[in-house]
Amino acid sequence: MTAWMTLWTILLAGGALGMVGLLLLVTAGAIRELKESLAELSAGVADSSDSEQASP
C-alpha cells in the first residue's frame, strides 16, 4: 500500500470507531434519561396515590 492508502484506511477506521463510540454514548445517555424519567413518574404516582388516600 502507498502512504496515501494507509493514511486513508487509518482515517476511515478511526471515523468508524468514532461513530460506534458516539452511538454507544448517546444510547447510554438515553437509557439513563429514560430510567430517571421513569423514577420521577413512579415517585409522582406514589405521591398522588398517597395524597388521594389522605384526602377523604
C-alpha distance matrix in Angstrom:
0.0 3.7 6.6 8.1 6.0 6.4 9.8 10.6 10.1 12.2 14.7 15.1 15.7 18.0 19.8 20.4 21.7 23.8 25.3 26.2 27.8 29.7 30.9 32.2 34.0 35.6 36.7 38.2 40.0 41.4 42.7 44.3 46.0 47.2 48.7 50.4 51.8 53.1 54.8 56.4 57.6 59.0 60.8 62.2 63.5 65.1 66.7 68.1 69.5 71.1 72.7 73.9 75.6 77.2 78.5 81.3
3.7 0.0 3.8 5.5 5.3 6.3 8.7 9.9 10.7 12.4 14.3 15.4 16.6 18.3 20.0 21.2 22.6 24.2 25.8 27.2 28.5 30.1 31.7 33.2 34.6 36.1 37.6 39.0 40.6 42.1 43.6 45.0 46.6 48.1 49.6 51.1 52.5 54.0 55.6 57.0 58.4 59.9 61.6 62.9 64.3 66.0 67.4 68.8 70.4 71.9 73.4 74.7 76.5 78.0 79.2 82.1
6.6 3.8 0.0 3.8 5.5 5.1 6.1 8.5 9.9 10.6 12.2 14.2 15.3 16.4 18.2 19.9 21.0 22.2 24.2 25.8 26.7 28.2 30.2 31.5 32.6 34.3 36.0 37.3 38.6 40.3 42.0 43.1 44.6 46.4 47.9 49.1 50.6 52.3 53.8 55.1 56.6 58.2 59.7 61.0 62.6 64.2 65.5 66.9 68.7 70.1 71.4 72.9 74.8 76.0 77.3 80.3
8.1 5.5 3.8 0.0 3.8 5.4 5.1 6.0 8.5 9.8 10.4 12.1 14.1 15.1 16.2 18.1 19.8 20.7 22.3 24.2 25.4 26.5 28.3 30.1 31.2 32.5 34.3 35.9 37.0 38.5 40.4 41.7 42.9 44.6 46.4 47.6 48.8 50.6 52.2 53.4 54.8 56.5 58.1 59.2 60.8 62.6 63.8 65.1 66.9 68.5 69.7 71.1 73.1 74.4 75.5 78.4
6.0 5.3 5.5 3.8 0.0 3.8 5.5 5.0 6.0 8.5 9.8 10.4 12.1 14.0 15.2 16.3 18.2 19.6 20.9 22.5 24.1 25.4 26.8 28.6 30.0 31.3 32.8 34.5 35.9 37.3 38.9 40.5 41.8 43.2 45.0 46.5 47.7 49.2 51.0 52.3 53.5 55.2 56.9 58.1 59.5 61.3 62.7 63.9 65.6 67.2 68.6 69.9 71.7 73.2 74.4 77.2
6.4 6.3 5.1 5.4 3.8 0.0 3.8 5.5 5.1 6.2 8.6 9.9 10.6 12.2 14.2 15.3 16.5 18.1 20.0 21.2 22.3 24.1 25.7 27.0 28.4 30.1 31.6 32.9 34.4 36.1 37.5 38.9 40.5 42.0 43.5 44.9 46.4 47.9 49.4 50.9 52.3 53.8 55.4 56.8 58.3 59.8 61.3 62.7 64.3 65.8 67.3 68.7 70.4 71.8 73.2 76.0
9.8 8.7 6.1 5.1 5.5 3.8 0.0 3.8 5.5 5.1 6.2 8.6 9.9 10.5 12.2 14.2 15.3 16.2 18.3 20.0 20.8 22.2 24.2 25.7 26.6 28.2 30.1 31.4 32.6 34.3 36.0 37.2 38.6 40.3 41.9 43.1 44.5 46.3 47.8 49.0 50.6 52.2 53.6 54.9 56.6 58.2 59.4 60.9 62.6 64.1 65.4 66.9 68.7 70.0 71.2 74.2
10.6 9.9 8.5 6.0 5.0 5.5 3.8 0.0 3.8 5.5 5.1 6.1 8.6 9.8 10.5 12.2 14.2 15.1 16.4 18.4 19.8 20.8 22.4 24.3 25.5 26.7 28.4 30.1 31.3 32.7 34.5 36.0 37.2 38.7 40.6 41.9 43.0 44.8 46.5 47.7 49.0 50.7 52.3 53.4 55.0 56.8 58.1 59.3 61.1 62.7 63.9 65.3 67.2 68.6 69.7 72.6
10.1 10.7 9.9 8.5 6.0 5.1 5.5 3.8 0.0 3.8 5.4 5.1 6.1 8.5 9.8 10.5 12.2 14.0 15.3 16.6 18.2 19.8 21.1 22.6 24.2 25.7 27.0 28.6 30.2 31.5 33.0 34.6 36.1 37.5 39.1 40.7 42.0 43.4 45.1 46.6 47.8 49.3 51.1 52.4 53.7 55.4 56.9 58.2 59.8 61.4 62.9 64.1 65.9 67.4 68.7 71.5
12.2 12.4 10.6 9.8 8.5 6.2 5.1 5.5 3.8 0.0 3.8 5.5 5.2 6.0 8.5 9.9 10.5 12.0 14.2 15.4 16.2 18.0 19.9 21.0 22.3 24.1 25.6 26.8 28.3 30.0 31.5 32.7 34.4 36.0 37.4 38.8 40.3 41.9 43.3 44.8 46.3 47.7 49.3 50.7 52.3 53.8 55.2 56.7 58.3 59.7 61.2 62.6 64.4 65.7 67.1 70.0
14.7 14.3 12.2 10.4 9.8 8.6 6.2 5.1 5.4 3.8 0.0 3.8 5.5 5.1 6.0 8.5 9.9 10.3 12.2 14.2 15.1 16.1 18.1 19.8 20.7 22.2 24.1 25.5 26.6 28.2 30.1 31.3 32.5 34.3 36.0 37.2 38.5 40.3 41.8 43.0 44.5 46.2 47.7 48.9 50.5 52.2 53.4 54.8 56.6 58.1 59.3 60.8 62.7 64.0 65.2 68.1
15.1 15.4 14.2 12.1 10.4 9.9 8.6 6.1 5.1 5.5 3.8 0.0 3.8 5.4 5.1 6.1 8.6 9.7 10.5 12.4 14.1 15.2 16.5 18.4 19.9 21.0 22.5 24.3 25.7 26.9 28.6 30.2 31.5 32.8 34.7 36.2 37.3 38.8 40.7 42.0 43.1 44.8 46.6 47.7 49.1 50.9 52.3 53.5 55.2 56.9 58.2 59.5 61.4 62.9 64.0 66.8
15.7 16.6 15.3 14.1 12.1 10.6 9.9 8.6 6.1 5.2 5.5 3.8 0.0 3.8 5.4 5.1 6.2 8.5 9.9 10.6 12.2 14.1 15.3 16.6 18.3 20.0 21.1 22.6 24.3 25.7 27.1 28.6 30.3 31.6 33.1 34.7 36.1 37.5 39.1 40.7 42.0 43.4 45.1 46.5 47.9 49.4 51.0 52.4 53.9 55.5 57.0 58.3 60.0 61.5 62.9 65.6
18.0 18.3 16.4 15.1 14.0 12.2 10.5 9.8 8.5 6.0 5.1 5.4 3.8 0.0 3.8 5.4 5.1 6.0 8.6 9.9 10.4 12.1 14.1 15.3 16.3 18.1 19.8 20.9 22.3 24.1 25.7 26.8 28.4 30.1 31.5 32.8 34.4 36.0 37.4 38.8 40.3 41.8 43.3 44.7 46.3 47.8 49.2 50.7 52.3 53.8 55.2 56.7 58.4 59.7 61.1 64.0
19.8 20.0 18.2 16.2 15.2 14.2 12.2 10.5 9.8 8.5 6.0 5.1 5.4 3.8 0.0 3.8 5.4 4.9 6.1 8.6 9.7 10.3 12.2 14.2 15.1 16.3 18.1 19.8 20.9 22.3 24.2 25.6 26.7 28.3 30.2 31.4 32.6 34.4 36.1 37.2 38.6 40.3 41.9 43.0 44.6 46.3 47.6 48.9 50.7 52.3 53.5 54.9 56.8 58.2 59.3 62.2
20.4 21.2 19.9 18.1 16.3 15.3 14.2 12.2 10.5 9.9 8.5 6.1 5.1 5.4 3.8 0.0 3.8 5.4 5.2 6.3 8.6 9.9 10.6 12.5 14.3 15.4 16.5 18.4 20.0 21.1 22.6 24.4 25.8 27.0 28.7 30.4 31.6 32.9 34.8 36.3 37.4 38.9 40.7 42.0 43.3 45.0 46.5 47.8 49.3 51.0 52.4 53.7 55.5 57.0 58.3 61.0
21.7 22.6 21.0 19.8 18.2 16.5 15.3 14.2 12.2 10.5 9.9 8.6 6.2 5.1 5.4 3.8 0.0 3.8 5.5 5.1 6.1 8.6 9.8 10.6 12.3 14.2 15.3 16.5 18.3 19.9 21.1 22.5 24.3 25.7 27.1 28.7 30.2 31.6 33.1 34.7 36.1 37.4 39.1 40.6 42.0 43.4 45.0 46.5 47.9 49.4 51.0 52.4 54.0 55.5 56.9 59.7
23.8 24.2 22.2 20.7 19.6 18.1 16.2 15.1 14.0 12.0 10.3 9.7 8.5 6.0 4.9 5.4 3.8 0.0 3.8 5.4 5.0 6.1 8.5 9.8 10.5 12.2 14.1 15.3 16.4 18.2 19.9 21.0 22.4 24.2 25.8 27.0 28.4 30.1 31.6 32.9 34.4 36.0 37.5 38.8 40.4 42.0 43.3 44.7 46.5 47.9 49.2 50.7 52.5 53.8 55.1 58.1
25.3 25.8 24.2 22.3 20.9 20.0 18.3 16.4 15.3 14.2 12.2 10.5 9.9 8.6 6.1 5.2 5.5 3.8 0.0 3.8 5.4 5.0 6.1 8.6 9.8 10.5 12.1 14.1 15.3 16.3 18.2 19.9 21.0 22.3 24.3 25.7 26.7 28.4 30.2 31.5 32.6 34.3 36.1 37.1 38.6 40.4 41.8 43.0 44.7 46.3 47.6 48.9 50.8 52.3 53.4 56.3
26.2 27.2 25.8 24.2 22.5 21.2 20.0 18.4 16.6 15.4 14.2 12.4 10.6 9.9 8.6 6.3 5.1 5.4 3.8 0.0 3.8 5.4 5.1 6.2 8.7 10.0 10.5 12.2 14.3 15.3 16.5 18.3 20.0 21.0 22.6 24.4 25.7 26.9 28.7 30.3 31.4 32.8 34.7 36.0 37.3 38.9 40.5 41.9 43.3 44.9 46.5 47.7 49.4 51.0 52.4 55.1
27.8 28.5 26.7 25.4 24.1 22.3 20.8 19.8 18.2 16.2 15.1 14.1 12.2 10.4 9.7 8.6 6.1 5.0 5.4 3.8 0.0 3.8 5.4 5.1 6.2 8.6 9.9 10.6 12.3 14.2 15.4 16.5 18.4 20.0 21.2 22.6 24.3 25.8 27.1 28.7 30.2 31.5 33.1 34.6 36.1 37.5 39.0 40.6 42.1 43.5 45.0 46.5 48.2 49.5 51.0 53.8
29.7 30.1 28.2 26.5 25.4 24.1 22.2 20.8 19.8 18.0 16.1 15.2 14.1 12.1 10.3 9.9 8.6 6.1 5.0 5.4 3.8 0.0 3.8 5.4 5.1 6.1 8.5 9.9 10.5 12.2 14.2 15.3 16.4 18.3 20.0 21.1 22.4 24.2 25.8 27.0 28.4 30.1 31.6 32.8 34.4 36.1 37.3 38.7 40.5 42.0 43.3 44.7 46.6 47.9 49.1 52.1
30.9 31.7 30.2 28.3 26.8 25.7 24.2 22.4 21.1 19.9 18.1 16.5 15.3 14.1 12.2 10.6 9.8 8.5 6.1 5.1 5.4 3.8 0.0 3.8 5.5 5.2 6.0 8.5 9.9 10.5 12.2 14.2 15.3 16.4 18.3 20.0 21.0 22.4 24.3 25.7 26.7 28.3 30.2 31.4 32.7 34.5 36.0 37.2 38.7 40.4 41.9 43.1 44.9 46.5 47.7 50.4
32.2 33.2 31.5 30.1 28.6 27.0 25.7 24.3 22.6 21.0 19.8 18.4 16.6 15.3 14.2 12.5 10.6 9.8 8.6 6.2 5.1 5.4 3.8 0.0 3.8 5.5 5.1 6.0 8.5 9.9 10.5 12.2 14.2 15.3 16.5 18.4 19.9 21.0 22.6 24.4 25.6 26.8 28.6 30.2 31.4 32.9 34.5 36.0 37.4 38.9 40.6 41.9 43.5 45.0 46.5 49.2
34.0 34.6 32.6 31.2 30.0 28.4 26.6 25.5 24.2 22.3 20.7 19.9 18.3 16.3 15.1 14.3 12.3 10.5 9.8 8.7 6.2 5.1 5.5 3.8 0.0 3.8 5.4 5.1 6.1 8.6 10.0 10.6 12.3 14.2 15.4 16.5 18.3 20.0 21.2 22.6 24.3 25.7 27.0 28.5 30.2 31.6 32.9 34.6 36.2 37.5 38.9 40.5 42.2 43.5 44.9 47.8
35.6 36.1 34.3 32.5 31.3 30.1 28.2 26.7 25.7 24.1 22.2 21.0 20.0 18.1 16.3 15.4 14.2 12.2 10.5 10.0 8.6 6.1 5.2 5.5 3.8 0.0 3.8 5.5 5.1 6.1 8.6 9.9 10.5 12.2 14.3 15.3 16.3 18.2 19.9 21.0 22.3 24.1 25.7 26.7 28.4 30.1 31.4 32.7 34.4 36.0 37.2 38.6 40.6 41.9 43.1 46.0
36.7 37.6 36.0 34.3 32.8 31.6 30.1 28.4 27.0 25.6 24.1 22.5 21.1 19.8 18.1 16.5 15.3 14.1 12.1 10.5 9.9 8.5 6.0 5.1 5.4 3.8 0.0 3.8 5.4 5.1 6.2 8.6 9.9 10.5 12.3 14.3 15.3 16.4 18.4 20.0 20.9 22.4 24.3 25.6 26.8 28.5 30.1 31.4 32.8 34.5 36.0 37.2 39.0 40.6 41.9 44.6
38.2 39.0 37.3 35.9 34.5 32.9 31.4 30.1 28.6 26.8 25.5 24.3 22.6 20.9 19.8 18.4 16.5 15.3 14.1 12.2 10.6 9.9 8.5 6.0 5.1 5.5 3.8 0.0 3.8 5.5 5.2 6.2 8.7 9.9 10.7 12.4 14.3 15.4 16.6 18.5 20.0 21.0 22.6 24.4 25.8 27.0 28.6 30.3 31.7 33.0 34.7 36.2 37.7 39.1 40.7 43.5
40.0 40.6 38.6 37.0 35.9 34.4 32.6 31.3 30.2 28.3 26.6 25.7 24.3 22.3 20.9 20.0 18.3 16.4 15.3 14.3 12.3 10.5 9.9 8.5 6.1 5.1 5.4 3.8 0.0 3.8 5.4 5.1 6.2 8.6 9.9 10.6 12.2 14.2 15.4 16.5 18.3 19.9 21.1 22.5 24.3 25.7 26.9 28.5 30.2 31.5 32.9 34.5 36.3 37.5 38.8 41.8
41.4 42.1 40.3 38.5 37.3 36.1 34.3 32.7 31.5 30.0 28.2 26.9 25.7 24.1 22.3 21.1 19.9 18.2 16.3 15.3 14.2 12.2 10.5 9.9 8.6 6.1 5.1 5.5 3.8 0.0 3.8 5.4 5.1 6.1 8.6 9.9 10.5 12.2 14.2 15.3 16.3 18.1 19.9 20.9 22.3 24.2 25.5 26.7 28.4 30.1 31.4 32.6 34.6 36.0 37.2 40.0
42.7 43.6 42.0 40.4 38.9 37.5 36.0 34.5 33.0 31.5 30.1 28.6 27.1 25.7 24.2 22.6 21.1 19.9 18.2 16.5 15.4 14.2 12.2 10.5 10.0 8.6 6.2 5.2 5.4 3.8 0.0 3.8 5.5 5.1 6.2 8.6 9.8 10.5 12.3 14.3 15.2 16.3 18.3 19.8 20.9 22.4 24.2 25.6 26.9 28.5 30.2 31.4 33.0 34.6 36.0 38.7
44.3 45.0 43.1 41.7 40.5 38.9 37.2 36.0 34.6 32.7 31.3 30.2 28.6 26.8 25.6 24.4 22.5 21.0 19.9 18.3 16.5 15.3 14.2 12.2 10.6 9.9 8.6 6.2 5.1 5.4 3.8 0.0 3.8 5.5 5.2 6.3 8.7 9.9 10.6 12.4 14.3 15.3 16.6 18.4 20.0 21.1 22.5 24.4 25.8 27.0 28.6 30.3 31.8 33.0 34.6 37.5
46.0 46.6 44.6 42.9 41.8 40.5 38.6 37.2 36.1 34.4 32.5 31.5 30.3 28.4 26.7 25.8 24.3 22.4 21.0 20.0 18.4 16.4 15.3 14.2 12.3 10.5 9.9 8.7 6.2 5.1 5.5 3.8 0.0 3.8 5.4 5.1 6.1 8.5 9.8 10.5 12.2 14.1 15.3 16.4 18.2 19.9 20.9 22.4 24.2 25.6 26.8 28.4 30.3 31.5 32.7 35.7
47.2 48.1 46.4 44.6 43.2 42.0 40.3 38.7 37.5 36.0 34.3 32.8 31.6 30.1 28.3 27.0 25.7 24.2 22.3 21.0 20.0 18.3 16.4 15.3 14.2 12.2 10.5 9.9 8.6 6.1 5.1 5.5 3.8 0.0 3.8 5.4 5.0 6.1 8.6 9.8 10.4 12.1 14.1 15.1 16.3 18.2 19.7 20.8 22.3 24.1 25.5 26.7 28.5 30.1 31.3 34.0
48.7 49.6 47.9 46.4 45.0 43.5 41.9 40.6 39.1 37.4 36.0 34.7 33.1 31.5 30.2 28.7 27.1 25.8 24.3 22.6 21.2 20.0 18.3 16.5 15.4 14.3 12.3 10.7 9.9 8.6 6.2 5.2 5.4 3.8 0.0 3.8 5.4 5.1 6.2 8.6 9.8 10.4 12.2 14.1 15.2 16.4 18.2 19.9 21.0 22.4 24.2 25.6 27.0 28.5 30.2 32.9
50.4 51.1 49.1 47.6 46.5 44.9 43.1 41.9 40.7 38.8 37.2 36.2 34.7 32.8 31.4 30.4 28.7 27.0 25.7 24.4 22.6 21.1 20.0 18.4 16.5 15.3 14.3 12.4 10.6 9.9 8.6 6.3 5.1 5.4 3.8 0.0 3.8 5.4 5.1 6.2 8.6 9.8 10.5 12.3 14.2 15.3 16.4 18.3 20.0 21.0 22.5 24.3 25.9 26.9 28.5 31.5
51.8 52.5 50.6 48.8 47.7 46.4 44.5 43.0 42.0 40.3 38.5 37.3 36.1 34.4 32.6 31.6 30.2 28.4 26.7 25.7 24.3 22.4 21.0 19.9 18.3 16.3 15.3 14.3 12.2 10.5 9.8 8.7 6.1 5.0 5.4 3.8 0.0 3.8 5.4 5.1 6.1 8.5 9.8 10.4 12.2 14.1 15.1 16.3 18.3 19.8 20.9 22.4 24.3 25.6 26.8 29.7
53.1 54.0 52.3 50.6 49.2 47.9 46.3 44.8 43.4 41.9 40.3 38.8 37.5 36.0 34.4 32.9 31.6 30.1 28.4 26.9 25.8 24.2 22.4 21.0 20.0 18.2 16.4 15.4 14.2 12.2 10.5 9.9 8.5 6.1 5.1 5.4 3.8 0.0 3.8 5.4 5.1 6.0 8.5 9.7 10.4 12.1 14.0 15.2 16.4 18.2 19.8 20.9 22.5 24.2 25.6 28.2
54.8 55.6 53.8 52.2 51.0 49.4 47.8 46.5 45.1 43.3 41.8 40.7 39.1 37.4 36.1 34.8 33.1 31.6 30.2 28.7 27.1 25.8 24.3 22.6 21.2 19.9 18.4 16.6 15.4 14.2 12.3 10.6 9.8 8.6 6.2 5.1 5.4 3.8 0.0 3.8 5.5 5.1 6.1 8.5 9.9 10.5 12.2 14.2 15.4 16.4 18.3 19.9 21.2 22.5 24.3 27.1
56.4 57.0 55.1 53.4 52.3 50.9 49.0 47.7 46.6 44.8 43.0 42.0 40.7 38.8 37.2 36.3 34.7 32.9 31.5 30.3 28.7 27.0 25.7 24.4 22.6 21.0 20.0 18.5 16.5 15.3 14.3 12.4 10.5 9.8 8.6 6.2 5.1 5.4 3.8 0.0 3.8 5.4 5.1 6.1 8.6 9.8 10.4 12.2 14.2 15.2 16.4 18.2 20.0 21.0 22.3 25.4
57.6 58.4 56.6 54.8 53.5 52.3 50.6 49.0 47.8 46.3 44.5 43.1 42.0 40.3 38.6 37.4 36.1 34.4 32.6 31.4 30.2 28.4 26.7 25.6 24.3 22.3 20.9 20.0 18.3 16.3 15.2 14.3 12.2 10.4 9.8 8.6 6.1 5.1 5.5 3.8 0.0 3.8 5.4 4.9 6.1 8.6 9.7 10.4 12.2 14.1 15.2 16.3 18.4 19.9 20.9 23.7
59.0 59.9 58.2 56.5 55.2 53.8 52.2 50.7 49.3 47.7 46.2 44.8 43.4 41.8 40.3 38.9 37.4 36.0 34.3 32.8 31.5 30.1 28.3 26.8 25.7 24.1 22.4 21.0 19.9 18.1 16.3 15.3 14.1 12.1 10.4 9.8 8.5 6.0 5.1 5.4 3.8 0.0 3.8 5.4 5.1 6.2 8.6 9.9 10.6 12.3 14.3 15.4 16.7 18.4 20.1 22.6
60.8 61.6 59.7 58.1 56.9 55.4 53.6 52.3 51.1 49.3 47.7 46.6 45.1 43.3 41.9 40.7 39.1 37.5 36.1 34.7 33.1 31.6 30.2 28.6 27.0 25.7 24.3 22.6 21.1 19.9 18.3 16.6 15.3 14.1 12.2 10.5 9.8 8.5 6.1 5.1 5.4 3.8 0.0 3.8 5.5 5.1 6.1 8.6 9.9 10.5 12.2 14.2 15.4 16.5 18.3 21.2
62.2 62.9 61.0 59.2 58.1 56.8 54.9 53.4 52.4 50.7 48.9 47.7 46.5 44.7 43.0 42.0 40.6 38.8 37.1 36.0 34.6 32.8 31.4 30.2 28.5 26.7 25.6 24.4 22.5 20.9 19.8 18.4 16.4 15.1 14.1 12.3 10.4 9.7 8.5 6.1 4.9 5.4 3.8 0.0 3.8 5.4 5.0 6.1 8.5 9.8 10.5 12.2 14.3 15.3 16.4 19.4
63.5 64.3 62.6 60.8 59.5 58.3 56.6 55.0 53.7 52.3 50.5 49.1 47.9 46.3 44.6 43.3 42.0 40.4 38.6 37.3 36.1 34.4 32.7 31.4 30.2 28.4 26.8 25.8 24.3 22.3 20.9 20.0 18.2 16.3 15.2 14.2 12.2 10.4 9.9 8.6 6.1 5.1 5.5 3.8 0.0 3.8 5.4 5.1 6.1 8.5 9.9 10.5 12.3 14.2 15.4 17.8
65.1 66.0 64.2 62.6 61.3 59.8 58.2 56.8 55.4 53.8 52.2 50.9 49.4 47.8 46.3 45.0 43.4 42.0 40.4 38.9 37.5 36.1 34.5 32.9 31.6 30.1 28.5 27.0 25.7 24.2 22.4 21.1 19.9 18.2 16.4 15.3 14.1 12.1 10.5 9.8 8.6 6.2 5.1 5.4 3.8 0.0 3.8 5.5 5.2 6.1 8.7 9.9 10.7 12.4 14.4 16.8
66.7 67.4 65.5 63.8 62.7 61.3 59.4 58.1 56.9 55.2 53.4 52.3 51.0 49.2 47.6 46.5 45.0 43.3 41.8 40.5 39.0 37.3 36.0 34.5 32.9 31.4 30.1 28.6 26.9 25.5 24.2 22.5 20.9 19.7 18.2 16.4 15.1 14.0 12.2 10.4 9.7 8.6 6.1 5.0 5.4 3.8 0.0 3.8 5.5 5.1 6.2 8.6 10.0 10.6 12.3 15.3
68.1 68.8 66.9 65.1 63.9 62.7 60.9 59.3 58.2 56.7 54.8 53.5 52.4 50.7 48.9 47.8 46.5 44.7 43.0 41.9 40.6 38.7 37.2 36.0 34.6 32.7 31.4 30.3 28.5 26.7 25.6 24.4 22.4 20.8 19.9 18.3 16.3 15.2 14.2 12.2 10.4 9.9 8.6 6.1 5.1 5.5 3.8 0.0 3.8 5.4 5.1 6.1 8.7 9.9 10.5 13.3
69.5 70.4 68.7 66.9 65.6 64.3 62.6 61.1 59.8 58.3 56.6 55.2 53.9 52.3 50.7 49.3 47.9 46.5 44.7 43.3 42.1 40.5 38.7 37.4 36.2 34.4 32.8 31.7 30.2 28.4 26.9 25.8 24.2 22.3 21.0 20.0 18.3 16.4 15.4 14.2 12.2 10.6 9.9 8.5 6.1 5.2 5.5 3.8 0.0 3.8 5.5 5.0 6.2 8.7 10.0 12.0
71.1 71.9 70.1 68.5 67.2 65.8 64.1 62.7 61.4 59.7 58.1 56.9 55.5 53.8 52.3 51.0 49.4 47.9 46.3 44.9 43.5 42.0 40.4 38.9 37.5 36.0 34.5 33.0 31.5 30.1 28.5 27.0 25.6 24.1 22.4 21.0 19.8 18.2 16.4 15.2 14.1 12.3 10.5 9.8 8.5 6.1 5.1 5.4 3.8 0.0 3.8 5.5 5.2 6.2 8.7 11.2
72.7 73.4 71.4 69.7 68.6 67.3 65.4 63.9 62.9 61.2 59.3 58.2 57.0 55.2 53.5 52.4 51.0 49.2 47.6 46.5 45.0 43.3 41.9 40.6 38.9 37.2 36.0 34.7 32.9 31.4 30.2 28.6 26.8 25.5 24.2 22.5 20.9 19.8 18.3 16.4 15.2 14.3 12.2 10.5 9.9 8.7 6.2 5.1 5.5 3.8 0.0 3.8 5.4 5.1 6.1 9.3
73.9 74.7 72.9 71.1 69.9 68.7 66.9 65.3 64.1 62.6 60.8 59.5 58.3 56.7 54.9 53.7 52.4 50.7 48.9 47.7 46.5 44.7 43.1 41.9 40.5 38.6 37.2 36.2 34.5 32.6 31.4 30.3 28.4 26.7 25.6 24.3 22.4 20.9 19.9 18.2 16.3 15.4 14.2 12.2 10.5 9.9 8.6 6.1 5.0 5.5 3.8 0.0 3.8 5.5 5.3 7.4
75.6 76.5 74.8 73.1 71.7 70.4 68.7 67.2 65.9 64.4 62.7 61.4 60.0 58.4 56.8 55.5 54.0 52.5 50.8 49.4 48.2 46.6 44.9 43.5 42.2 40.6 39.0 37.7 36.3 34.6 33.0 31.8 30.3 28.5 27.0 25.9 24.3 22.5 21.2 20.0 18.4 16.7 15.4 14.3 12.3 10.7 10.0 8.7 6.2 5.2 5.4 3.8 0.0 3.8 5.6 6.6
77.2 78.0 76.0 74.4 73.2 71.8 70.0 68.6 67.4 65.7 64.0 62.9 61.5 59.7 58.2 57.0 55.5 53.8 52.3 51.0 49.5 47.9 46.5 45.0 43.5 41.9 40.6 39.1 37.5 36.0 34.6 33.0 31.5 30.1 28.5 26.9 25.6 24.2 22.5 21.0 19.9 18.4 16.5 15.3 14.2 12.4 10.6 9.9 8.7 6.2 5.1 5.5 3.8 0.0 3.8 6.0
78.5 79.2 77.3 75.5 74.4 73.2 71.2 69.7 68.7 67.1 65.2 64.0 62.9 61.1 59.3 58.3 56.9 55.1 53.4 52.4 51.0 49.1 47.7 46.5 44.9 43.1 41.9 40.7 38.8 37.2 36.0 34.6 32.7 31.3 30.2 28.5 26.8 25.6 24.3 22.3 20.9 20.1 18.3 16.4 15.4 14.4 12.3 10.5 10.0 8.7 6.1 5.3 5.6 3.8 0.0 3.8
81.3 82.1 80.3 78.4 77.2 76.0 74.2 72.6 71.5 70.0 68.1 66.8 65.6 64.0 62.2 61.0 59.7 58.1 56.3 55.1 53.8 52.1 50.4 49.2 47.8 46.0 44.6 43.5 41.8 40.0 38.7 37.5 35.7 34.0 32.9 31.5 29.7 28.2 27.1 25.4 23.7 22.6 21.2 19.4 17.8 16.8 15.3 13.3 12.0 11.2 9.3 7.4 6.6 6.0 3.8 0.0
